[in-house]
Amino acid sequence: MTIFMDYANETRRAVLCIDVKSFFASVESVKHGLHPLQSEVVVMSRGNQNGGLVLAASPKVKEKYGLKTGSRKYEFPRKHQMLIVPPRMGLYVRVNGLINQIFQQYAAKEDIHTYSIDESFVDITASYHLFGTSVYEVAQKIQRQIWDELRLAVAVGIGDNPLLAKLALDNEAKDTVSHIAYWSYESVSETIWKIPKLTDMWGIGSRTAKRLNTLGIYSVYDLSQADVTLLKKRLGVIGSQLYYHTHGIDRSVIAQKHIIPPSSKSIGTSQVLERDYTKREEVELIIREMTIVLSERLRQTGKQTSCVSLSISYSRTEQSKSWSKQLTISPTDQTRILSETLLHLFREHRENRAVRTIGLSFGKLVNQPYQQLSLFDEPERQVKASQLDKVVDQVKSHYGKTALFLASSLQESGTYIKRSQLLGGHQRDSTS
């Protein structure tokens, strides 16, 4: 017998999940006087190099050439009419601000949640009746206003809660003529249960999907009919949460900032190098620089990490595959300890190959109100190192990221100084 939920006691809200189609490429199209949906524009990092990375491609490029985010320049056809432009993160941030100003005409600031630079949730439960006779009509007005004022096309998912709005956006709205879709509690069996793959469900990645597969669950519908007690036993709280999500249940309220998915339990960064790094000391310098940046982020969040990860990808000219290793440590936020640990991982697993991409991640984040001293290091040294980190953070906060840096970063192989001038990992624009 099919399991259905009783939604009589569930709160119904009017939530919009709004996404700008191919945001970076669309903004560049508009700036170049082109139609964002008809132009052939590619935003590319290091576009003058054969290994240049596609950061965004206009819909026409995706359709005509099969290129997408993550494609490389060497994958481009020899003959094309694409306009290749460098990223201008400052411009994209400003345009995002203009979009949010439009949202604020329809909802209070606390009812708006910026999910990413190109996607936002807007809860218009308390205000939609001021602008139209239905939520759908208001969604159309917002969509039309963004086009009229900014010439950007947006897709809108509408739902009785943030989850349903997000699923409506990702699984229907982006592919419809109107670019608007509404998913309600009553439509769950015809919408959520028909989502093709487990990984198309919000909150389910490949690892979680594999764990569900071991339980005989291969589809969203299978998950909705599973034993919730067993799911919680095998997957913990996330198991029962996913079960209720397949029934469209989500009690988060945007104004309370309880938007799902929950805040990340890890932070990370990665860097595609401008050339192949063949010397060990060159790679180690980049690891040190990246550790400095990531440990600063860690301290800013008031967290400490108890699991560090390092991933290395080699040049495409090498035969070796990429690798990723992690190590559990005592909770810490100290740059010196984290740097030493990551360098240990690199030295233990490195191959004599040309490195092109480096990734770091700090996981299993914990709140640590006091400094936990290690038994394997002198207490006084640990305290001084922690104090030094705080002083360095304060100096950089006041005088800028390049006020203090490793002397070795002045070497040709160093990237810290150059990357400190970037925004979101990409070049700022000097003009709008």
GIJONOR-V354731 format. One record per residue. N is the residue number from 1. RES is the residue in three letters. PHI is phi in whole degrees, -180 to 180 (* if undefined). OMEGA is omega in whole degrees, -180 to 180 (* if undefined). Layout:
n->N res->RES phi->PHI omega->OMEGA
n->N res->RES phi->PHI omega->OMEGA
This chain:
n->1 res->MET phi->* omega->-178
n->2 res->THR phi->-70 omega->180
n->3 res->ILE phi->-89 omega->175
n->4 res->PHE phi->-118 omega->179
n->5 res->MET phi->-100 omega->174
n->6 res->ASP phi->-96 omega->-176
n->7 res->TYR phi->-98 omega->-175
n->8 res->ALA phi->-58 omega->-177
n->9 res->ASN phi->-100 omega->179
n->10 res->GLU phi->-85 omega->179
n->11 res->THR phi->-73 omega->178
n->12 res->ARG phi->-105 omega->178
n->13 res->ARG phi->-120 omega->178
n->14 res->ALA phi->-112 omega->-174
n->15 res->VAL phi->-112 omega->176
n->16 res->LEU phi->-111 omega->171
n->17 res->CYS phi->-115 omega->-169
n->18 res->ILE phi->-115 omega->-177
n->19 res->ASP phi->-126 omega->176
n->20 res->VAL phi->-86 omega->-177
n->21 res->LYS phi->-65 omega->178
n->22 res->SER phi->45 omega->-168
n->23 res->PHE phi->-50 omega->-176
n->24 res->PHE phi->-58 omega->-178
n->25 res->ALA phi->-66 omega->180
n->26 res->SER phi->-67 omega->178
n->27 res->VAL phi->-61 omega->179
n->28 res->GLU phi->-65 omega->178
n->29 res->SER phi->-60 omega->-179
n->30 res->VAL phi->-62 omega->-179
n->31 res->LYS phi->-65 omega->179
n->32 res->HIS phi->-97 omega->177
n->33 res->GLY phi->73 omega->-178
n->34 res->LEU phi->-112 omega->177
n->35 res->HIS phi->-77 omega->-174
n->36 res->PRO phi->-62 omega->-178
n->37 res->LEU phi->-96 omega->-178
n->38 res->GLN phi->-115 omega->-177
n->39 res->SER phi->-80 omega->175
n->40 res->GLU phi->-114 omega->-175
n->41 res->VAL phi->-119 omega->177
n->42 res->VAL phi->-126 omega->173
n->43 res->VAL phi->-94 omega->-172
n->44 res->MET phi->-133 omega->173
n->45 res->SER phi->-85 omega->-179
n->46 res->ARG phi->58 omega->-177
n->47 res->GLY phi->-65 omega->179
n->48 res->ASN phi->-85 omega->-180
n->49 res->GLN phi->-113 omega->-178
n->50 res->ASN phi->-63 omega->180
n->51 res->GLY phi->-94 omega->179
n->52 res->GLY phi->-51 omega->-174
n->53 res->LEU phi->-106 omega->178
n->54 res->VAL phi->-76 omega->178
n->55 res->LEU phi->-95 omega->178
n->56 res->ALA phi->-163 omega->178
n->57 res->ALA phi->-135 omega->179
n->58 res->SER phi->-67 omega->-180
n->59 res->PRO phi->-52 omega->-179
n->60 res->LYS phi->-65 omega->180
n->61 res->VAL phi->-66 omega->179
n->62 res->LYS phi->-62 omega->-178
n->63 res->GLU phi->-72 omega->-173
n->64 res->LYS phi->-81 omega->-174
n->65 res->TYR phi->-113 omega->-180
n->66 res->GLY phi->74 omega->179
n->67 res->LEU phi->-86 omega->-178
n->68 res->LYS phi->-154 omega->177
n->69 res->THR phi->-58 omega->-179
n->70 res->GLY phi->102 omega->177
n->71 res->SER phi->-68 omega->-180
n->72 res->ARG phi->-108 omega->-177
n->73 res->LYS phi->-62 omega->-179
n->74 res->TYR phi->-69 omega->176
n->75 res->GLU phi->-88 omega->-178
n->76 res->PHE phi->-69 omega->174
n->77 res->PRO phi->-66 omega->-178
n->78 res->ARG phi->-63 omega->180
n->79 res->LYS phi->-111 omega->178
n->80 res->HIS phi->-158 omega->179
n->81 res->GLN phi->-118 omega->-177
n->82 res->MET phi->-73 omega->173
n->83 res->LEU phi->-93 omega->-179
n->84 res->ILE phi->-101 omega->-177
n->85 res->VAL phi->-128 omega->177
n->86 res->PRO phi->-78 omega->179
n->87 res->PRO phi->-69 omega->177
n->88 res->ARG phi->-128 omega->-172
n->89 res->MET phi->-64 omega->178
n->90 res->GLY phi->-61 omega->178
n->91 res->LEU phi->-64 omega->-177
n->92 res->TYR phi->-66 omega->178
n->93 res->VAL phi->-65 omega->180
n->94 res->ARG phi->-66 omega->179
n->95 res->VAL phi->-65 omega->176
n->96 res->ASN phi->-58 omega->178
n->97 res->GLY phi->-64 omega->178
n->98 res->LEU phi->-67 omega->178
n->99 res->ILE phi->-64 omega->180
n->100 res->ASN phi->-66 omega->175
n->101 res->GLN phi->-65 omega->176
n->102 res->ILE phi->-67 omega->178
n->103 res->PHE phi->-57 omega->-177
n->104 res->GLN phi->-70 omega->174
n->105 res->GLN phi->-79 omega->-177
n->106 res->TYR phi->-115 omega->-178
n->107 res->ALA phi->-152 omega->177
n->108 res->ALA phi->-69 omega->-178
n->109 res->LYS phi->-55 omega->-178
n->110 res->GLU phi->-69 omega->179
n->111 res->ASP phi->-96 omega->178
n->112 res->ILE phi->-119 omega->179
n->113 res->HIS phi->-127 omega->178
n->114 res->THR phi->-80 omega->-177
n->115 res->TYR phi->-78 omega->175
n->116 res->SER phi->-159 omega->-176
n->117 res->ILE phi->-64 omega->-179
n->118 res->ASP phi->-117 omega->-176
n->119 res->GLU phi->-144 omega->-179
n->120 res->SER phi->-142 omega->171
n->121 res->PHE phi->-104 omega->177
n->122 res->VAL phi->-132 omega->180
n->123 res->ASP phi->-95 omega->-177
n->124 res->ILE phi->-109 omega->-179
n->125 res->THR phi->-53 omega->-174
n->126 res->ALA phi->-86 omega->-171
n->127 res->SER phi->-130 omega->-172
n->128 res->TYR phi->-61 omega->-178
n->129 res->HIS phi->-67 omega->178
n->130 res->LEU phi->-80 omega->-173
n->131 res->PHE phi->-121 omega->180
n->132 res->GLY phi->-175 omega->-179
n->133 res->THR phi->-88 omega->179
n->134 res->SER phi->-148 omega->178
n->135 res->VAL phi->-63 omega->180
n->136 res->TYR phi->-60 omega->-180
n->137 res->GLU phi->-64 omega->179
n->138 res->VAL phi->-68 omega->177
n->139 res->ALA phi->-60 omega->178
n->140 res->GLN phi->-64 omega->180
n->141 res->LYS phi->-63 omega->179
n->142 res->ILE phi->-64 omega->179
n->143 res->GLN phi->-58 omega->-178
n->144 res->ARG phi->-69 omega->-179
n->145 res->GLN phi->-66 omega->178
n->146 res->ILE phi->-64 omega->177
n->147 res->TRP phi->-68 omega->-177
n->148 res->ASP phi->-63 omega->-175
n->149 res->GLU phi->-90 omega->-174
n->150 res->LEU phi->-120 omega->-178
n->151 res->ARG phi->60 omega->177
n->152 res->LEU phi->-114 omega->180
n->153 res->ALA phi->-91 omega->180
n->154 res->VAL phi->-124 omega->172
n->155 res->ALA phi->-107 omega->-176
n->156 res->VAL phi->-130 omega->172
n->157 res->GLY phi->-101 omega->179
n->158 res->ILE phi->-114 omega->180
n->159 res->GLY phi->-150 omega->177
n->160 res->ASP phi->-76 omega->176
n->161 res->ASN phi->-160 omega->-178
n->162 res->PRO phi->-59 omega->-180
n->163 res->LEU phi->-61 omega->-179
n->164 res->LEU phi->-63 omega->179
n->165 res->ALA phi->-66 omega->-180
n->166 res->LYS phi->-65 omega->180
n->167 res->LEU phi->-66 omega->178
n->168 res->ALA phi->-63 omega->178
n->169 res->LEU phi->-64 omega->-172
n->170 res->ASP phi->-71 omega->-171
n->171 res->ASN phi->-108 omega->179
n->172 res->GLU phi->-144 omega->-171
n->173 res->ALA phi->-56 omega->-177
n->174 res->LYS phi->-65 omega->-176
n->175 res->ASP phi->-109 omega->-180
n->176 res->THR phi->-95 omega->180
n->177 res->VAL phi->-64 omega->-178
n->178 res->SER phi->-79 omega->-175
n->179 res->HIS phi->61 omega->176
n->180 res->ILE phi->-135 omega->177
n->181 res->ALA phi->-145 omega->-179
n->182 res->TYR phi->-122 omega->176
n->183 res->TRP phi->-116 omega->-178
n->184 res->SER phi->-117 omega->176
n->185 res->TYR phi->-59 omega->-176
n->186 res->GLU phi->-69 omega->-176
n->187 res->SER phi->-97 omega->-175
n->188 res->VAL phi->-52 omega->-177
n->189 res->SER phi->-67 omega->-179
n->190 res->GLU phi->-100 omega->-179
n->191 res->THR phi->-121 omega->-177
n->192 res->ILE phi->-58 omega->-177
n->193 res->TRP phi->-68 omega->180
n->194 res->LYS phi->-98 omega->177
n->195 res->ILE phi->-60 omega->-171
n->196 res->PRO phi->-57 omega->-174
n->197 res->LYS phi->-123 omega->177
n->198 res->LEU phi->-57 omega->-177
n->199 res->THR phi->-72 omega->174
n->200 res->ASP phi->-85 omega->179
n->201 res->MET phi->-86 omega->-179
n->202 res->TRP phi->-58 omega->177
n->203 res->GLY phi->97 omega->180
n->204 res->ILE phi->-113 omega->176
n->205 res->GLY phi->-96 omega->-177
n->206 res->SER phi->-64 omega->-179
n->207 res->ARG phi->-67 omega->179
n->208 res->THR phi->-65 omega->179
n->209 res->ALA phi->-61 omega->179
n->210 res->LYS phi->-65 omega->178
n->211 res->ARG phi->-65 omega->178
n->212 res->LEU phi->-68 omega->178
n->213 res->ASN phi->-59 omega->180
n->214 res->THR phi->-66 omega->178
n->215 res->LEU phi->-97 omega->180
n->216 res->GLY phi->81 omega->-179
n->217 res->ILE phi->-106 omega->-176
n->218 res->TYR phi->-121 omega->-180
n->219 res->SER phi->-143 omega->178
n->220 res->VAL phi->-62 omega->178
n->221 res->TYR phi->-62 omega->177
n->222 res->ASP phi->-56 omega->-179
n->223 res->LEU phi->-65 omega->-179
n->224 res->SER phi->-69 omega->-178
n->225 res->GLN phi->-106 omega->-177
n->226 res->ALA phi->-77 omega->177
n->227 res->ASP phi->-80 omega->-175
n->228 res->VAL phi->-63 omega->178
n->229 res->THR phi->-65 omega->179
n->230 res->LEU phi->-67 omega->179
n->231 res->LEU phi->-62 omega->180
n->232 res->LYS phi->-68 omega->-180
n->233 res->LYS phi->-67 omega->-176
n->234 res->ARG phi->-86 omega->-175
n->235 res->LEU phi->-113 omega->-177
n->236 res->GLY phi->80 omega->-177
n->237 res->VAL phi->-59 omega->-179
n->238 res->ILE phi->-60 omega->180
n->239 res->GLY phi->-63 omega->180
n->240 res->SER phi->-70 omega->179
n->241 res->GLN phi->-63 omega->179
n->242 res->LEU phi->-64 omega->178
n->243 res->TYR phi->-59 omega->-179
n->244 res->TYR phi->-69 omega->176
n->245 res->HIS phi->-63 omega->179
n->246 res->THR phi->-67 omega->175
n->247 res->HIS phi->-101 omega->176
n->248 res->GLY phi->79 omega->-177
n->249 res->ILE phi->-92 omega->179
n->250 res->ASP phi->-154 omega->-175
n->251 res->ARG phi->-101 omega->179
n->252 res->SER phi->-72 omega->179
n->253 res->VAL phi->-123 omega->-175
n->254 res->ILE phi->-59 omega->-179
n->255 res->ALA phi->-62 omega->179
n->256 res->GLN phi->-95 omega->179
n->257 res->LYS phi->58 omega->176
n->258 res->HIS phi->-98 omega->-178
n->259 res->ILE phi->-67 omega->178
n->260 res->ILE phi->-96 omega->3
n->261 res->PRO phi->-74 omega->-178
n->262 res->PRO phi->-62 omega->-180
n->263 res->SER phi->-56 omega->-174
n->264 res->SER phi->-61 omega->176
n->265 res->LYS phi->-94 omega->178
n->266 res->SER phi->-152 omega->173
n->267 res->ILE phi->-130 omega->-178
n->268 res->GLY phi->-155 omega->177
n->269 res->THR phi->-153 omega->177
n->270 res->SER phi->-142 omega->-177
n->271 res->GLN phi->-144 omega->172
n->272 res->VAL phi->-90 omega->-176
n->273 res->LEU phi->-71 omega->-177
n->274 res->GLU phi->-72 omega->178
n->275 res->ARG phi->-151 omega->176
n->276 res->ASP phi->-72 omega->176
n->277 res->TYR phi->-102 omega->-175
n->278 res->THR phi->-103 omega->-178
n->279 res->LYS phi->-96 omega->-179
n->280 res->ARG phi->-58 omega->-176
n->281 res->GLU phi->-65 omega->177
n->282 res->GLU phi->-67 omega->179
n->283 res->VAL phi->-64 omega->-179
n->284 res->GLU phi->-64 omega->177
n->285 res->LEU phi->-63 omega->179
n->286 res->ILE phi->-64 omega->178
n->287 res->ILE phi->-61 omega->178
n->288 res->ARG phi->-63 omega->-179
n->289 res->GLU phi->-61 omega->-179
n->290 res->MET phi->-67 omega->178
n->291 res->THR phi->-65 omega->178
n->292 res->ILE phi->-58 omega->-178
n->293 res->VAL phi->-65 omega->-176
n->294 res->LEU phi->-72 omega->179
n->295 res->SER phi->-69 omega->174
n->296 res->GLU phi->-62 omega->177
n->297 res->ARG phi->-60 omega->-179
n->298 res->LEU phi->-61 omega->-179
n->299 res->ARG phi->-69 omega->179
n->300 res->GLN phi->-64 omega->180
n->301 res->THR phi->-86 omega->-179
n->302 res->GLY phi->72 omega->-178
n->303 res->LYS phi->-114 omega->170
n->304 res->GLN phi->-129 omega->-178
n->305 res->THR phi->-107 omega->176
n->306 res->SER phi->-121 omega->177
n->307 res->CYS phi->-153 omega->180
n->308 res->VAL phi->-111 omega->-179
n->309 res->SER phi->-130 omega->176
n->310 res->LEU phi->-132 omega->176
n->311 res->SER phi->-125 omega->-179
n->312 res->ILE phi->-127 omega->174
n->313 res->SER phi->-118 omega->-177
n->314 res->TYR phi->-91 omega->177
n->315 res->SER phi->-59 omega->180
n->316 res->ARG phi->-67 omega->177
n->317 res->THR phi->-80 omega->180
n->318 res->GLU phi->-89 omega->179
n->319 res->GLN phi->-89 omega->-176
n->320 res->SER phi->-71 omega->176
n->321 res->LYS phi->-85 omega->176
n->322 res->SER phi->-72 omega->177
n->323 res->TRP phi->-141 omega->179
n->324 res->SER phi->-142 omega->-180
n->325 res->LYS phi->-131 omega->177
n->326 res->GLN phi->-135 omega->-177
n->327 res->LEU phi->-145 omega->177
n->328 res->THR phi->-84 omega->-178
n->329 res->ILE phi->-135 omega->173
n->330 res->SER phi->-69 omega->-177
n->331 res->PRO phi->-53 omega->180
n->332 res->THR phi->-157 omega->172
n->333 res->ASP phi->-129 omega->-177
n->334 res->GLN phi->-79 omega->-179
n->335 res->THR phi->-59 omega->-177
n->336 res->ARG phi->-61 omega->-178
n->337 res->ILE phi->-66 omega->-179
n->338 res->LEU phi->-65 omega->179
n->339 res->SER phi->-65 omega->179
n->340 res->GLU phi->-62 omega->-179
n->341 res->THR phi->-67 omega->-180
n->342 res->LEU phi->-68 omega->177
n->343 res->LEU phi->-67 omega->176
n->344 res->HIS phi->-62 omega->179
n->345 res->LEU phi->-61 omega->-179
n->346 res->PHE phi->-65 omega->-177
n->347 res->ARG phi->-66 omega->-178
n->348 res->GLU phi->-75 omega->-173
n->349 res->HIS phi->-117 omega->-176
n->350 res->ARG phi->-66 omega->172
n->351 res->GLU phi->-119 omega->-180
n->352 res->ASN phi->-79 omega->-176
n->353 res->ARG phi->-128 omega->178
n->354 res->ALA phi->-79 omega->-177
n->355 res->VAL phi->-91 omega->179
n->356 res->ARG phi->-123 omega->-179
n->357 res->THR phi->-135 omega->179
n->358 res->ILE phi->-128 omega->178
n->359 res->GLY phi->-131 omega->176
n->360 res->LEU phi->-122 omega->177
n->361 res->SER phi->-148 omega->174
n->362 res->PHE phi->-112 omega->-177
n->363 res->GLY phi->-116 omega->-178
n->364 res->LYS phi->48 omega->-178
n->365 res->LEU phi->-70 omega->-179
n->366 res->VAL phi->-134 omega->172
n->367 res->ASN phi->-82 omega->-179
n->368 res->GLN phi->-130 omega->-175
n->369 res->PRO phi->-67 omega->180
n->370 res->TYR phi->-135 omega->-179
n->371 res->GLN phi->-79 omega->179
n->372 res->GLN phi->-91 omega->-176
n->373 res->LEU phi->-84 omega->178
n->374 res->SER phi->-84 omega->179
n->375 res->LEU phi->-76 omega->-174
n->376 res->PHE phi->-102 omega->179
n->377 res->ASP phi->-144 omega->-179
n->378 res->GLU phi->-65 omega->-179
n->379 res->PRO phi->-54 omega->-178
n->380 res->GLU phi->-63 omega->179
n->381 res->ARG phi->-65 omega->-180
n->382 res->GLN phi->-66 omega->-180
n->383 res->VAL phi->-64 omega->180
n->384 res->LYS phi->-64 omega->180
n->385 res->ALA phi->-64 omega->179
n->386 res->SER phi->-66 omega->179
n->387 res->GLN phi->-65 omega->179
n->388 res->LEU phi->-63 omega->178
n->389 res->ASP phi->-57 omega->-178
n->390 res->LYS phi->-66 omega->179
n->391 res->VAL phi->-65 omega->179
n->392 res->VAL phi->-60 omega->179
n->393 res->ASP phi->-60 omega->-179
n->394 res->GLN phi->-66 omega->180
n->395 res->VAL phi->-63 omega->-179
n->396 res->LYS phi->-66 omega->179
n->397 res->SER phi->-64 omega->-176
n->398 res->HIS phi->-86 omega->-172
n->399 res->TYR phi->-110 omega->179
n->400 res->GLY phi->108 omega->-174
n->401 res->LYS phi->-63 omega->-177
n->402 res->THR phi->-95 omega->178
n->403 res->ALA phi->-66 omega->177
n->404 res->LEU phi->-138 omega->177
n->405 res->PHE phi->-161 omega->178
n->406 res->LEU phi->-64 omega->177
n->407 res->ALA phi->-61 omega->-179
n->408 res->SER phi->-67 omega->178
n->409 res->SER phi->-69 omega->177
n->410 res->LEU phi->-78 omega->178
n->411 res->GLN phi->-67 omega->-178
n->412 res->GLU phi->-59 omega->-178
n->413 res->SER phi->-80 omega->-180
n->414 res->GLY phi->-72 omega->-180
n->415 res->THR phi->-126 omega->-173
n->416 res->TYR phi->-59 omega->-176
n->417 res->ILE phi->-64 omega->-180
n->418 res->LYS phi->-64 omega->-177
n->419 res->ARG phi->-71 omega->178
n->420 res->SER phi->-68 omega->179
n->421 res->GLN phi->-88 omega->-177
n->422 res->LEU phi->-89 omega->176
n->423 res->LEU phi->-125 omega->-178
n->424 res->GLY phi->65 omega->179
n->425 res->GLY phi->85 omega->-178
n->426 res->HIS phi->-133 omega->-175
n->427 res->GLN phi->-63 omega->170
n->428 res->ARG phi->-71 omega->176
n->429 res->ASP phi->-103 omega->180
n->430 res->SER phi->-92 omega->178
n->431 res->THR phi->-129 omega->180
n->432 res->SER phi->-96 omega->*
